[in-house]
Amino acid sequence: MKAIAYTQHGLPIQHPDALVEIDLPTPTPGPRDLLVEVRAISVNPVDTKIRAGVAVKEPRVLGWDAAGVVRAVGAEVTLFKAGDEVFYAGAITRPGSNSELQLVDERIVGHKPASLGYADAAAIPLTAITAWELLFDRVGVPEQGGQGRSLLIIGAAGGVGSMLTQLARRLTQLTVIGTASRPETAQWVTELGAHHVIDHSQPLKPQLEQLGLGAVDIVISLTHTEQHYAQIVEVLAPQGQLALIDDPATLDAVPLKRKSISLHWELMFTRSLFETADMIAQHALLERVAALIDEGVLRTTTGEHLGTINVENLRRAHALLESNRARGKVVLEGF
């Protein structure tokens, strides 16, 4: 099968060997695995971070978002059958979705939303899982709860932010404030349902005060947390909550003490990485998200479709993400 991999970490994406096409044998499903024919993928910041920073001794296939068709199932699979259309984010410890065929554990897979094509479906899983776990598991806002409370999303126009904005607006009663620094991304965040949009390249507190909002109850920081950290602590209400997903070089929790601010980390790979007892919760989550999309409550967050799945287009996708100017998700479709 055809696959796209990196063989040396740290190369700039413009380097001809940053990503290369390789040929791999067709994998055999384990007991709870699905063998999926990949029809579309989306590209996430995790792809670029691993390509840049994780050394390899053999070619590594990246990609943690896919939609496709089940071609075979393992002996203990009960949730799916051959021919099912599926979408999923996969596991960080296994070969990724930038290949014609991929193995994935059924417990982290959902049935593809019937109303979406493969590309628009591939845009959803990683960011939907991350956003859902942030909002409902880590911060612990109940569905339809949060009345009288406010949520500030830093980096609301990106992949996770695009889904988190929708979930918070559609499934809770929180006042949702998103940040975006360009007119087109601010418009995008507004269309996704944010009550207010402010500019994270400008001081946050005066903008919140201008809106009459004052301190916020929850901040979910999705990018450049270290740059905004002092301001985040400043705008959070006493006994507020801070959640994040990015990777600051250091994070000093001491400034949180005076306000008794709680700190929450989210990594959507945790359940599959440790095969936790509740790993199947991600299957249930994706099934719920698919239903909400088919009901018109949520929408895909596809920002740009860059064409077929090949080395050239994957390089373009990585470069776009590394520019920090992507809006929504970057998708590719077909080999």
C-alpha positions as a printed Julia matrix, in Angstrom:
335×3 Matrix{Float64}:
   0.0     0.0    0.0
   1.05    3.58  -0.64
   1.94    5.71   2.38
   3.6     9.07   3.09
   6.14    9.25   5.9
   9.08   11.14   7.3
  12.47    9.47   7.68
  14.44   12.25   9.38
  13.09   14.67  11.97
  13.75   18.39  12.03
  13.86   19.04   8.28
  12.06   22.21   7.14
   8.88   21.34   5.26
  10.35   22.8    2.05
  13.13   20.17   2.11
  12.5    17.42  -0.49
  13.01   14.71   2.15
  10.75   16.26   4.81
   7.97   13.93   3.63
   8.42   11.03   1.23
   6.21    8.42  -0.44
   6.89    4.82   0.57
   5.37    1.4   -0.04
   4.29   -0.72   2.94
   2.73   -4.19   3.3
  -0.99   -4.37   4.02
  -1.4    -4.62   7.82
  -3.35   -7.43   9.51
  -6.04   -6.5   12.07
  -5.54   -7.41  15.72
  -8.47   -8.71  17.8
 -10.25   -5.34  18.21
  -8.87   -3.63  15.1
 -10.56   -2.35  12.01
  -8.67   -2.29   8.71
  -9.83    0.93   7.1
  -9.45    2.05   3.5
  -8.61    5.71   4.02
 -10.65    8.01   1.76
  -9.78   11.41   3.29
  -7.58   12.89   6.0
  -7.07   16.16   7.8
  -3.78   17.55   9.07
  -3.25   18.78  12.64
  -0.5    20.66  14.48
   0.52   17.38  16.12
   1.68   16.17  12.67
   4.06   19.09  12.26
   5.31   18.89  15.85
   6.17   15.19  15.59
   7.83   15.62  12.17
   9.94   18.44  13.58
  10.84   17.03  16.96
  10.6    13.23  17.2
  13.59   11.24  15.93
  12.96    8.03  13.97
  14.99    4.96  13.07
  12.57    3.86  10.35
   9.95    5.7    8.27
   7.04    6.98  10.37
   3.6     7.52   8.89
   1.9    10.59  10.34
  -1.77   11.55  10.37
  -4.38   11.56  13.12
  -7.69   12.21  11.42
  -9.35   10.06   8.78
 -12.6     9.01   7.21
 -12.96    5.84   5.18
 -14.51    2.42   4.73
 -13.96   -0.7    6.86
 -12.42   -3.44   4.74
 -11.83   -6.11   7.43
 -12.32   -6.55  11.17
 -10.51   -8.38  13.97
 -11.9   -11.47  15.65
 -13.29   -9.6   18.69
 -14.8    -6.59  16.91
 -18.47   -6.01  17.76
 -19.15   -2.37  16.9
 -18.47   -2.41  13.14
 -18.54   -4.62  10.07
 -16.89   -4.58   6.66
 -18.41   -1.88   4.47
 -19.17    0.57   7.29
 -18.21    4.2    6.7
 -16.2     5.47   9.67
 -14.26    8.44  11.02
 -11.63    8.55  13.76
  -8.41   10.16  15.01
  -6.39    7.01  15.71
  -3.66    6.46  18.31
  -0.36    8.32  18.62
   1.55    5.05  19.14
   0.45    3.44  15.85
   1.08    4.23  12.17
  -1.03    7.19  11.08
  -3.67    7.86   8.46
  -1.4     9.15   5.67
  -1.66    5.74   4.01
  -4.11    3.88   1.8
  -4.95    1.41   4.59
  -4.79    1.84   8.37
  -5.43   -0.21  11.5
  -7.43    1.43  14.29
  -9.0     0.08  17.49
 -12.8     0.02  17.22
 -13.15    1.67  20.65
 -11.93    5.02  19.28
 -13.91    4.96  16.01
 -17.33    6.35  15.11
 -19.7     5.85  12.19
 -19.18    8.67   9.69
 -21.91   11.35   9.7
 -24.26   10.34   6.89
 -24.74   13.94   5.8
 -21.04   14.59   5.14
 -18.62   13.52   2.46
 -15.33   11.93   3.45
 -13.26   15.14   3.44
 -15.65   17.09   5.64
 -15.93   14.1    7.99
 -12.14   13.75   8.23
 -11.94   17.33   9.5
 -13.78   16.45  12.69
 -12.52   13.61  14.94
  -9.34   14.84  16.67
 -10.67   18.33  17.27
 -14.13   17.14  18.29
 -12.69   14.71  20.83
 -10.28   17.33  22.17
 -12.95   20.02  22.43
 -15.53   17.67  23.98
 -13.1    16.34  26.58
 -11.92   19.88  27.41
 -15.4    21.24  27.94
 -17.26   18.33  29.5
 -14.56   16.1   31.04
 -11.72   18.4   32.09
 -13.51   21.66  32.95
 -16.68   19.74  33.83
 -19.38   22.01  32.4
 -22.64   19.99  32.32
 -24.52   19.79  29.04
 -27.04   22.67  29.0
 -25.27   24.01  32.11
 -23.07   27.03  32.64
 -25.81   29.62  32.96
 -24.4    32.91  34.21
 -20.8    31.81  33.56
 -18.4    32.84  30.8
 -15.82   31.0   28.68
 -12.88   32.65  26.91
 -11.38   30.55  24.1
  -7.9    31.69  23.07
  -7.29   30.65  19.47
 -10.95   30.1   18.62
 -10.46   30.08  14.84
  -8.18   27.04  14.76
  -9.23   23.42  14.48
 -10.01   22.71  18.14
 -11.33   26.23  18.68
 -13.72   25.91  15.76
 -15.3    22.83  17.3
 -15.13   24.08  20.89
 -16.92   27.3   19.98
 -19.79   25.31  18.49
 -20.04   22.85  21.39
 -20.03   25.62  23.99
 -22.65   27.68  22.15
 -24.95   24.81  21.13
 -24.73   22.48  24.12
 -24.21   24.82  27.1
 -25.54   28.14  28.37
 -22.09   29.69  28.74
 -21.35   33.14  27.37
 -18.75   32.31  24.71
 -15.94   34.74  23.93
 -13.53   33.67  21.18
 -10.26   35.28  20.17
  -9.09   35.87  16.6
  -6.57   38.36  15.24
  -7.67   38.85  11.6
 -10.99   40.02  10.14
 -11.58   36.76   8.27
 -10.92   34.59  11.32
 -13.03   36.86  13.54
 -15.9    36.44  11.08
 -15.38   32.65  11.1
 -15.58   32.51  14.92
 -18.73   34.64  14.87
 -20.34   32.32  12.3
 -19.52   29.34  14.54
 -21.56   30.89  17.36
 -19.33   32.98  19.63
 -21.28   35.69  21.45
 -18.23   37.97  21.3
 -14.87   37.99  19.49
 -11.78   39.82  20.76
  -8.24   40.13  19.39
  -5.58   38.09  21.19
  -2.83   40.26  19.68
  -4.13   43.13  21.82
  -4.46   43.33  25.64
  -7.36   41.13  26.72
  -8.66   42.86  29.84
  -9.59   46.23  28.23
 -11.45   44.44  25.44
 -13.44   42.37  27.94
 -14.22   45.49  29.96
 -15.36   47.29  26.83
 -17.86   44.48  26.28
 -19.04   44.82  29.88
 -17.87   41.32  30.73
 -15.21   41.82  33.39
 -13.58   38.68  34.75
 -14.25   35.34  33.03
 -14.98   32.04  34.76
 -13.18   29.67  32.38
 -10.27   30.18  29.99
  -9.42   27.46  27.49
  -6.09   28.31  25.88
  -5.39   26.46  22.64
  -2.25   28.17  21.37
   0.7    30.28  22.57
  -0.33   29.91  26.21
   3.04   31.15  27.42
   2.53   34.46  25.58
  -0.89   35.04  27.1
  -0.34   33.45  30.53
  -0.04   36.6   32.65
  -3.11   38.09  30.97
  -5.04   34.84  31.44
  -4.39   34.91  35.18
  -5.37   38.58  35.2
  -8.77   38.11  33.5
  -9.77   34.89  35.27
 -12.26   35.26  38.12
 -11.39   34.0   41.6
 -11.95   30.22  41.72
 -11.87   30.15  37.94
 -10.6    27.38  35.69
  -7.78   27.29  33.13
  -7.48   24.48  30.59
  -4.89   24.11  27.85
  -3.67   21.75  25.15
  -0.45   23.29  23.81
   3.11   22.71  24.96
   4.66   25.72  26.71
   8.32   25.17  27.55
   7.48   25.83  31.19
   4.31   26.67  33.09
   4.58   28.24  36.53
   1.42   27.33  38.43
   2.23   29.55  41.42
   0.42   32.65  40.03
  -2.8    30.61  40.07
  -2.77   30.19  43.84
  -3.95   33.66  44.91
  -7.21   33.24  42.99
  -7.5    29.48  43.66
  -7.55   28.87  39.91
  -7.64   25.21  38.9
  -5.45   23.94  36.04
  -6.57   21.3   33.54
  -4.53   19.58  30.81
  -6.12   17.81  27.88
  -4.56   15.25  25.52
  -7.09   13.36  23.44
  -4.61   10.48  22.98
  -4.51    9.67  26.71
  -7.28    7.08  26.59
  -5.77    5.12  23.68
  -2.18    5.62  24.9
  -2.93    3.95  28.24
  -5.89    1.82  27.05
  -7.9     3.21  29.95
 -10.98    1.4   31.22
 -13.14    4.11  29.64
 -11.37    4.09  26.26
 -14.66    3.26  24.53
 -15.96    6.66  25.64
 -14.33    8.08  22.51
 -16.45    5.77  20.34
 -19.59    7.01  22.11
 -18.41   10.61  21.8
 -17.87   10.32  18.03
 -21.25    8.63  17.6
 -22.86   11.56  19.44
 -20.97   14.13  17.37
 -22.02   12.38  14.16
 -25.66   12.49  15.26
 -25.38   16.2   16.15
 -23.92   16.92  12.71
 -26.66   14.97  10.94
 -29.24   16.87  13.02
 -27.73   20.2   11.96
 -26.63   21.17  15.49
 -22.92   21.08  14.61
 -21.15   21.69  11.3
 -17.88   20.54   9.81
 -14.92   22.81  10.4
 -13.22   22.3    7.03
 -11.27   25.45   6.24
  -9.27   24.45   3.16
  -9.35   21.43   0.83
  -5.87   21.03  -0.67
  -6.62   18.2   -3.11
  -5.48   14.6   -3.2
  -3.35   12.86  -0.57
   0.19   13.12  -1.94
   3.59   14.4   -0.82
   3.25   17.81  -2.45
  -0.15   18.55  -0.95
   0.83   17.27   2.5
   3.84   19.59   2.42
   1.49   22.47   1.62
  -0.75   21.47   4.53
   2.16   21.3    6.98
   3.45   24.67   5.79
   0.04   26.27   6.24
  -0.26   24.96   9.8
   3.27   26.09  10.64
   2.39   29.6    9.43
  -0.26   29.82  12.19
  -2.65   31.28   9.63
  -4.94   28.3    9.09
  -8.67   28.81   9.56
 -10.53   25.68  10.58
  -9.18   22.36   9.33
  -6.99   21.49   6.34
  -8.22   18.4    4.49
  -7.03   16.15   1.64
  -9.0    13.46  -0.17
  -8.15   10.39  -2.25
  -4.84    8.81  -3.24
